[in-house]
Amino acid sequence: MFPVILFIVLIFELIAVSYLDLKYRKIVNLWSLFNFVLYLFCLFLYPGLFSFSFQTFFYPLVFLGVGFILYALKVMGGGDSKFLFTFFLLVPETYHEQFFLKLIYSTIVIGLGLLLYNTFKNFDKLKSALTRMDLKAVKGLYGTKFAYAPIIAISWVVFGWEIRKILKF
């Protein structure tokens, strides 16, 4: 069972973080700290769902490692990867893969949507830049990063819809 109160708290958190990420293009470390403290509380409140084990930290650590690489490549912000690391600690380990798949699907769909949108919106500029072989101009048309918190929020809602029957009231 997934505690509905935790699910709802995380929805409100994701709404706030998404808004701030869209507005300022940054996720402050305070949210990651909040998630980690909430995880520590969950260890005591829901001992059957949360544990301090390698399995619990596997997905979060992968996100931290991949996030660091994406940060170094200027694809993802540092706050995004730290936030995702601590957010995944709040997903009970038995649901990690299920939520991860929703996150991947959402990232692909929204990422492709943004790619197509920017391609069609800037088609003439893109065509001109490609004709001149100006890769810097092409990169400038697409930008380097996008706000990732809204994608996490969308994934969380889709995940919640999928587990709606097992949310524990």
trRosetta pair geometry for C-beta under 8 A, 3 or more apart (Angstrom, degrees):
i j d omega theta_ij theta_ji phi_ij phi_ji
1 49 7.7 -87 74 -77 65 124
1 166 5.8 -150 -119 172 53 84
1 167 7.5 79 -169 -166 78 14
1 168 3.7 64 166 -54 123 122
2 6 7.3 -115 170 67 78 114
2 7 6.1 70 138 -55 112 120
2 49 7.6 119 -112 -133 49 145
2 92 6.6 -144 -109 13 83 127
2 95 6.7 43 -88 -48 124 153
2 163 5.8 41 14 146 145 140
2 166 5.9 76 11 113 94 93
2 167 5.3 -49 75 -110 96 57
2 168 6.2 171 67 5 36 88
3 6 4.3 72 85 9 106 109
3 7 6.8 -178 95 -11 55 85
3 45 7.9 9 -63 128 169 117
3 46 6.0 -114 -29 -81 133 142
3 49 7.3 -134 -16 14 101 167
3 167 7.8 10 134 -163 10 71
3 168 5.4 -41 -99 64 42 107
4 7 5.3 -53 -148 37 38 116
4 8 6.2 36 155 -19 70 105
4 167 4.4 79 -85 165 91 108
4 168 5.9 -146 -17 73 85 46
4 169 5.2 6 10 -91 146 55
5 8 5.8 -54 -147 37 31 109
5 9 6.3 35 153 -21 64 105
6 9 5.7 -51 -144 35 32 112
6 10 6.3 29 156 -16 64 108
6 42 6.9 65 -111 -105 139 120
6 46 7.7 -43 -37 -20 147 150
6 90 6.8 -168 -180 179 115 102
7 10 5.9 -62 -153 39 27 109
7 11 6.6 32 149 -24 64 102
7 160 6.0 122 -172 -113 125 112
7 167 6.0 -56 7 -130 158 119
8 11 5.5 -46 -149 28 36 114
8 12 6.7 32 154 -13 65 102
9 12 6.0 -58 -155 39 31 108
9 13 6.3 33 148 -20 65 108
9 38 7.6 -176 127 -145 141 144
10 13 5.3 -49 -142 38 36 115
10 14 6.1 38 157 -20 67 105
10 87 7.5 108 -147 -151 116 93
10 90 6.2 163 -89 126 129 140
10 156 6.4 -141 129 -159 112 145
11 14 5.8 -57 -148 37 28 109
11 15 6.5 32 152 -22 63 103
11 153 7.7 89 -145 -147 57 87
11 156 6.6 -176 -95 126 68 129
11 157 7.3 84 -122 -81 104 79
11 160 7.3 16 -76 -55 117 159
12 15 5.6 -48 -148 31 33 114
12 16 6.6 30 154 -14 64 105
13 16 5.9 -60 -153 39 31 108
13 17 6.0 24 155 -14 69 112
13 31 7.2 131 -174 -148 107 104
13 34 7.5 -173 -131 113 130 135
13 35 7.8 120 173 -78 157 91
14 17 5.7 -53 -134 43 32 108
14 18 5.8 37 161 -24 65 108
14 149 6.7 178 -156 177 70 91
14 152 6.1 -140 -134 106 116 97
14 153 3.9 152 157 -100 120 90
14 156 5.6 -160 -47 33 170 154
15 18 5.9 -55 -144 36 24 112
15 19 6.4 26 156 -20 60 106
15 153 6.6 110 -71 -132 46 139
16 19 5.9 -55 -151 33 29 111
16 20 6.4 19 156 -10 64 110
17 20 5.9 -60 -146 43 31 107
17 21 5.9 33 154 -22 67 110
17 27 6.0 29 -164 -126 103 106
17 31 5.5 83 -100 -128 119 157
17 83 6.8 142 -164 -157 146 147
17 149 4.5 -141 127 -155 97 143
17 152 7.9 -26 97 70 129 129
17 153 7.7 176 71 -59 96 112
18 21 5.6 -55 -141 38 28 112
18 22 6.2 26 159 -17 64 106
18 147 7.2 97 -154 151 63 125
18 149 4.4 -160 -91 120 57 105
18 150 4.3 96 -146 -79 114 67
18 152 7.7 -154 -77 59 99 90
18 153 4.8 -28 -58 -21 140 147
19 22 6.0 -60 -151 37 26 107
19 23 6.2 16 156 -13 64 114
20 23 5.7 -59 -139 43 30 108
20 24 5.7 -19 177 24 70 111
20 26 7.5 -66 145 76 93 65
20 27 7.1 106 101 -107 110 57
20 28 7.6 -57 146 2 144 96
20 149 7.7 15 64 52 78 166
21 24 7.1 -69 -119 57 18 76
21 25 6.8 50 -176 -116 55 22
21 26 6.9 -154 -120 59 57 23
21 27 5.5 -4 -89 -66 103 87
21 80 7.9 85 -133 -87 132 90
21 147 4.3 127 136 -154 103 109
21 148 7.0 -99 -180 48 150 53
21 149 3.8 149 4 22 158 128
21 150 6.9 -150 80 -23 125 80
22 25 7.7 14 -157 -68 13 55
22 147 4.9 -19 -83 -76 58 176
22 149 7.7 -110 -31 63 75 109
22 150 6.5 54 -58 -41 110 124
25 77 7.5 158 160 -61 75 149
25 145 7.4 107 -167 99 109 119
25 147 6.4 -110 -115 -79 60 91
26 77 6.6 -155 -118 -174 56 158
26 79 5.7 87 -172 18 64 156
27 31 5.9 -70 178 42 97 139
27 32 7.8 94 135 -36 109 95
27 77 6.8 139 22 99 91 131
27 79 3.4 171 66 142 82 120
27 80 5.9 121 19 -69 132 49
27 82 7.6 -172 99 65 116 94
27 83 4.8 -45 140 -38 151 143
27 149 6.0 142 -81 -57 124 124
28 31 6.2 112 73 -3 69 93
28 79 6.5 -10 -53 -130 11 138
29 32 5.2 -52 -160 37 57 114
29 33 6.1 59 144 -22 78 102
29 79 6.7 -114 -65 -116 58 91
29 82 6.5 -23 -118 115 77 153
30 33 5.5 -54 -148 38 34 114
30 34 6.2 41 151 -23 66 103
31 34 5.5 -48 -146 34 33 115
31 35 6.5 35 153 -19 64 103
31 79 7.8 70 48 -174 116 104
31 83 5.5 10 103 -114 120 106
31 86 7.7 160 125 74 71 135
32 35 5.7 -52 -149 35 32 112
32 36 6.5 31 153 -19 64 105
32 79 7.5 -140 -31 -153 120 68
32 82 4.5 -33 -90 141 154 103
32 83 5.3 -109 -73 -88 89 52
32 85 7.1 28 -139 65 114 98
32 86 4.5 140 -152 6 70 146
33 36 5.8 -54 -148 35 32 110
33 37 6.4 29 155 -15 65 105
33 86 7.8 -64 -37 -123 16 169
34 37 6.0 -58 -149 39 29 108
34 38 6.2 29 153 -18 65 109
35 38 5.6 -56 -146 40 31 112
35 39 6.3 38 152 -25 65 103
35 83 7.2 120 -6 -151 149 59
35 86 3.5 117 92 138 130 114
35 87 5.6 -76 -135 -74 153 48
35 89 6.5 120 149 55 103 110
35 90 5.8 -99 -160 -30 94 124
36 39 5.4 -47 -150 30 33 116
36 40 6.8 37 150 -20 63 99
36 86 5.0 -73 -53 -135 78 122
36 89 6.8 44 -106 64 57 158
37 40 5.6 -49 -154 31 36 113
37 41 6.7 36 148 -16 64 101
38 41 5.6 -51 -152 36 37 113
38 42 6.3 41 149 -23 66 104
38 90 6.1 10 106 -98 116 121
39 42 5.4 -53 -148 35 33 115
39 43 6.8 47 150 -31 63 94
39 50 7.0 -179 -164 -158 71 142
39 86 6.9 -127 -23 -165 133 80
39 89 4.2 -14 -104 132 146 121
39 90 5.7 -110 -81 -73 85 71
40 43 5.7 -39 -158 16 35 117
40 44 7.6 18 151 -3 59 100
41 44 6.2 -68 -163 42 39 100
41 45 5.7 23 151 -11 77 117
42 45 5.5 -59 -125 49 35 104
42 46 5.3 -25 -170 38 76 105
42 49 7.3 -73 172 87 105 107
42 50 4.5 96 129 -19 101 165
42 90 6.6 146 -20 -128 160 69
43 46 7.8 -51 -96 60 7 66
43 47 6.8 41 171 -98 49 67
43 50 5.0 -109 -91 113 49 120
43 51 7.2 96 -130 -115 87 22
43 52 6.3 20 -123 -42 135 97
44 47 6.8 1 -140 -61 22 92
46 49 4.1 -21 148 39 117 113
46 50 5.3 82 88 7 95 102
46 92 7.6 -87 129 -87 136 115
47 50 6.9 -75 -117 60 26 75
47 51 7.5 65 -165 -83 61 73
49 92 4.2 -71 -179 -109 97 130
49 94 7.6 -92 -145 18 73 110
50 56 7.1 74 -160 -124 64 138
50 92 6.2 -104 -69 -110 66 78
50 93 7.8 130 -118 -12 45 92
51 55 7.7 35 73 63 117 102
51 56 5.5 -162 74 -44 72 136
51 93 7.1 -38 37 -8 94 136
52 56 6.6 -88 -124 49 20 150
53 56 5.0 103 56 3 72 102
53 57 7.3 -159 95 4 40 90
53 93 7.7 -20 63 -66 109 160
54 57 6.0 -72 -149 48 33 100
54 58 6.3 56 152 -56 69 90
55 58 5.7 -27 -147 -8 32 118
55 93 5.2 64 128 -161 102 146
56 60 7.7 1 141 9 62 121
56 89 7.0 54 162 -134 100 70
56 93 4.9 -87 -96 -72 64 121
57 60 5.4 -70 -152 54 53 111
57 61 5.2 50 155 -26 87 111
57 89 7.6 9 -99 -99 64 92
58 61 6.2 -66 -150 37 20 105
58 62 6.5 19 156 -18 61 108
58 96 7.5 82 72 157 99 168
59 62 5.6 -54 -146 35 33 113
59 63 6.4 33 156 -18 66 104
59 88 5.1 -135 109 177 109 143
59 96 4.5 -173 -14 -168 153 128
59 97 7.9 -149 -77 -66 136 52
59 100 6.1 -122 -140 -73 134 129
60 63 5.7 -56 -151 37 32 112
60 64 6.4 33 151 -21 66 104
60 84 7.9 174 -133 126 66 67
60 85 4.7 83 -171 -160 89 64
60 86 7.2 75 -143 -69 126 24
60 88 4.3 -175 -80 82 82 121
60 89 5.5 30 -77 -56 151 78
61 64 5.4 -49 -146 34 37 114
61 65 6.3 36 155 -17 66 104
61 85 7.4 65 -78 -137 30 103
62 65 5.8 -56 -149 39 31 109
62 66 6.0 22 158 -9 67 110
63 66 6.0 -56 -135 46 28 104
63 67 5.5 35 159 -25 64 114
63 81 6.3 175 152 -157 82 76
63 84 4.7 -128 172 118 140 112
63 85 5.2 -170 91 -81 112 65
63 88 6.1 149 7 -8 149 148
64 67 5.6 -54 -139 39 23 116
64 68 6.5 29 156 -25 60 102
64 81 6.0 110 -124 160 42 104
64 82 7.3 54 -115 -97 88 49
64 85 4.4 51 -67 -96 95 131
65 68 5.8 -51 -152 28 28 110
65 69 6.8 25 152 -14 61 103
66 69 5.7 -54 -153 37 36 112
66 70 6.2 32 150 -15 69 107
66 81 7.5 -167 85 -129 65 118
67 70 5.6 -56 -143 42 32 109
67 71 6.0 38 153 -24 66 105
67 76 5.7 -98 -146 103 70 142
67 78 7.6 102 152 -134 106 41
67 80 6.6 -164 -144 98 116 83
67 81 2.1 129 174 -128 144 129
67 82 7.3 -175 131 -34 154 45
67 84 6.4 171 -75 54 139 124
67 85 7.0 -98 15 -44 152 102
68 71 5.5 -51 -145 34 31 114
68 72 6.4 33 153 -20 63 103
68 81 6.4 176 -46 140 50 166
69 72 5.7 -53 -150 35 31 111
69 73 6.4 19 152 -8 64 109
70 73 5.7 -59 -144 46 33 106
70 75 4.3 -83 -167 69 87 108
70 76 3.7 38 123 18 123 113
70 81 6.9 158 59 -68 110 125
71 74 7.4 31 -179 -80 34 32
71 75 7.6 -91 -65 50 22 67
71 76 5.6 -64 -67 81 62 80
71 77 6.7 36 -112 179 92 15
71 78 4.9 66 -129 -77 143 69
71 81 6.0 -84 -42 -1 117 140
74 144 4.9 -28 137 174 101 142
74 145 6.9 -104 164 -45 66 104
75 144 6.5 -117 -100 171 39 81
75 145 6.4 135 176 -92 27 77
76 80 4.9 -114 180 75 97 136
76 81 5.8 94 126 -47 128 99
76 145 6.4 133 -104 -126 23 108
76 148 6.5 23 -137 -41 96 149
77 80 4.5 104 62 -4 83 103
77 81 7.5 -161 93 -2 49 81
77 145 5.9 82 -41 -164 85 155
77 148 7.4 -156 31 10 96 117
78 81 6.1 -59 -154 38 36 104
78 82 6.3 28 154 -13 70 110
79 82 5.8 -58 -142 43 33 108
79 83 5.8 34 158 -22 68 110
80 83 5.9 -59 -146 38 24 110
80 84 6.2 21 157 -16 63 109
80 148 4.3 65 -140 46 131 137
80 149 7.2 -128 -115 -48 84 73
81 84 5.7 -53 -143 39 31 110
81 85 6.3 41 153 -26 63 104
82 85 5.5 -49 -150 30 32 118
82 86 6.6 16 158 -6 65 105
83 86 6.3 -64 -150 44 30 98
83 87 5.8 32 154 -24 68 111
83 149 7.0 -26 116 -92 157 96
83 152 7.7 -117 121 -22 114 170
84 87 5.5 -51 -135 37 31 114
84 88 6.3 34 162 -22 63 104
84 148 7.6 -46 -53 128 121 133
84 152 6.7 -146 -98 -95 89 135
85 88 6.3 -63 -159 31 22 108
85 89 7.3 26 145 -23 58 101
86 89 5.4 -41 -158 20 44 118
86 90 7.4 39 149 -16 64 99
87 90 5.9 -60 -166 33 41 109
87 91 7.3 37 141 -20 68 100
87 152 6.6 20 127 -171 171 141
88 91 5.4 -48 -152 28 48 112
88 96 6.7 57 -167 -127 102 95
88 99 7.7 173 -121 96 80 134
91 95 5.3 -116 173 87 97 106
91 96 5.8 126 110 -89 119 60
91 99 5.2 -86 -149 18 155 161
92 95 5.2 71 68 16 81 104
92 96 7.9 -117 102 -39 42 75
93 96 5.5 -17 -155 -23 44 117
95 98 5.0 -63 -161 48 65 116
95 99 5.5 58 143 -19 91 106
95 159 7.6 92 173 -174 119 123
95 163 7.1 -7 -125 -75 131 154
96 99 6.2 -67 -149 42 24 102
96 100 5.9 28 157 -24 65 113
97 100 5.4 -54 -141 36 30 117
97 101 6.5 34 158 -22 64 101
98 101 6.1 -53 -155 30 27 109
98 102 7.0 24 149 -14 60 104
98 159 6.7 115 130 -138 94 100
98 162 7.1 -160 175 108 118 142
98 163 7.5 90 135 -57 148 116
99 102 5.5 -54 -153 36 39 112
99 103 6.3 41 149 -21 69 105
99 155 6.8 88 -171 149 75 110
99 156 7.5 17 -145 -101 110 59
99 159 4.9 25 -110 -116 78 149
100 103 5.5 -56 -150 36 32 114
100 104 6.4 32 153 -19 66 104
101 104 5.7 -51 -145 36 33 111
101 105 6.3 31 157 -16 66 106
102 105 5.9 -54 -145 39 30 109
102 106 6.1 28 156 -18 64 110
102 155 4.3 130 126 -162 98 86
102 156 7.7 138 115 -61 139 24
102 158 4.9 175 -153 90 123 116
102 159 4.6 -136 19 -63 168 91
102 162 7.4 -143 -75 3 132 142
103 106 5.9 -55 -143 39 27 109
103 107 6.2 29 156 -21 62 108
103 151 7.3 84 -152 139 70 97
103 152 6.7 7 -121 -113 104 62
103 155 4.3 45 -86 -147 58 163
104 107 5.8 -56 -147 36 28 112
104 108 6.4 25 156 -17 64 107
105 108 5.9 -58 -149 37 29 109
105 109 6.2 22 158 -14 66 110
105 155 7.7 138 60 -113 83 96
105 158 7.9 -108 80 113 123 162
106 109 6.0 -58 -142 41 29 106
106 110 5.8 15 166 -6 67 114
106 151 5.1 149 130 -169 115 85
106 154 5.0 156 -146 96 138 111
106 155 4.3 -120 7 -71 151 90
106 158 6.8 -176 -65 15 118 144
107 110 6.4 -61 -136 47 22 100
107 111 5.5 23 163 -20 62 119
107 151 5.6 70 -86 177 66 143
107 155 7.9 3 -32 -63 77 129
108 111 5.8 -57 -135 42 20 111
108 112 6.1 18 164 -14 61 110
109 112 6.2 -59 -147 39 23 105
109 113 6.2 26 153 -21 61 110
110 113 5.4 -53 -146 36 32 117
110 114 6.3 32 156 -17 66 104
110 151 5.4 -143 48 -105 156 106
110 154 7.2 129 -52 51 137 157
111 114 5.9 -54 -147 37 29 108
111 115 6.3 32 152 -20 63 107
111 146 7.8 176 -106 39 72 141
112 115 5.4 -53 -145 37 34 116
112 116 6.2 32 157 -16 67 105
113 116 6.0 -57 -148 39 28 107
113 117 6.1 30 153 -21 64 109
114 117 5.5 -52 -141 37 31 115
114 118 6.2 27 160 -14 65 107
114 146 6.2 -42 -151 -76 171 163
115 118 6.2 -59 -147 40 25 105
115 119 6.2 28 153 -23 62 110
115 142 7.1 11 -122 -134 68 118
116 119 5.5 -54 -145 35 31 115
116 120 6.3 21 162 -11 67 107
117 120 6.3 -63 -148 41 25 101
117 121 5.9 21 158 -18 64 116
118 121 5.6 -55 -133 42 29 112
118 122 5.9 -10 175 17 66 114
118 141 6.2 135 169 146 110 86
118 142 5.3 109 130 -110 156 66
118 143 7.7 -127 -113 11 153 94
119 122 6.9 -81 -141 55 15 82
119 123 6.4 50 155 -84 59 76
119 126 6.4 9 -144 -40 61 171
120 123 5.7 -6 -146 -47 32 111
122 125 4.5 -54 -176 51 91 115
122 126 5.2 101 117 -32 90 98
122 141 4.6 -178 121 -158 161 120
123 126 5.6 -57 -142 37 27 113
123 127 6.2 30 158 -21 64 106
124 127 5.7 -51 -146 34 29 112
124 128 6.4 28 155 -16 62 107
125 128 5.7 -57 -149 39 31 112
125 129 6.2 29 154 -18 66 108
125 137 7.4 -134 166 161 95 111
125 141 5.9 163 108 -99 120 128
126 129 5.8 -56 -144 38 29 109
126 130 6.2 25 157 -16 65 108
126 138 6.5 72 -137 -122 74 80
126 141 5.7 -176 -80 125 86 175
127 130 6.0 -57 -146 39 26 108
127 131 6.3 31 153 -23 62 108
128 131 5.7 -53 -148 33 29 114
128 132 6.5 16 157 -6 64 109
128 137 8.0 -70 98 129 88 148
129 132 6.0 -63 -148 46 30 103
129 134 4.6 -96 -157 68 77 101
129 135 7.8 126 160 -81 107 18
129 137 3.8 -149 -125 98 125 120
129 138 4.8 170 125 -60 136 73
129 141 6.9 -149 10 -22 158 131
130 133 7.1 29 -172 -82 36 38
130 134 7.9 -92 -58 42 20 69
130 138 6.5 74 -68 -83 74 123
132 137 7.4 37 71 32 124 144
134 137 4.0 31 121 16 117 117
134 138 6.7 152 99 -18 66 83
135 138 5.2 -49 -147 35 41 116
135 139 6.2 44 153 -20 69 102
136 139 5.7 -51 -149 36 31 112
136 140 6.4 36 149 -23 62 106
137 140 5.4 -52 -148 34 34 117
137 141 6.8 40 151 -26 63 99
138 141 5.9 -52 -158 25 33 113
138 142 7.1 10 153 -1 63 107
139 142 6.2 -71 -155 46 34 98
139 144 7.3 25 175 -74 99 81
140 143 7.5 34 -165 -71 31 41
143 146 7.0 97 100 -64 133 78
145 148 8.0 -65 -177 -33 94 98
147 150 5.6 57 113 7 109 105
147 151 7.9 160 111 -7 65 90
148 151 5.3 -55 -163 36 55 115
148 152 6.4 58 143 -22 78 100
149 152 5.4 -51 -149 34 39 114
149 153 6.3 42 151 -22 68 103
150 153 5.3 -50 -146 35 37 116
150 154 6.4 38 154 -20 67 101
151 154 5.7 -48 -146 35 33 110
151 155 6.3 36 152 -19 63 106
152 155 5.6 -57 -150 38 30 114
152 156 6.3 34 151 -24 65 106
153 156 5.6 -53 -148 32 31 113
153 157 6.6 30 154 -18 64 102
154 157 5.8 -53 -151 34 33 110
154 158 6.4 30 152 -15 65 106
155 158 5.8 -57 -148 40 31 110
155 159 6.0 35 152 -21 66 109
156 159 5.5 -52 -144 39 30 115
156 160 6.2 35 153 -22 64 105
157 160 5.5 -51 -147 35 30 114
157 161 6.5 35 152 -22 63 101
158 161 5.7 -49 -151 31 33 113
158 162 6.6 32 150 -19 63 105
159 162 5.7 -58 -153 35 32 112
159 163 6.4 2 159 5 68 109
160 163 6.3 -69 -139 51 29 90
160 164 6.4 64 155 -73 64 78
160 167 7.4 31 -155 -67 81 132
161 164 5.7 -13 -153 -35 31 116
163 166 5.1 -65 -174 50 85 101
163 167 6.2 106 124 -50 91 81
164 167 6.0 -33 -151 -2 35 115
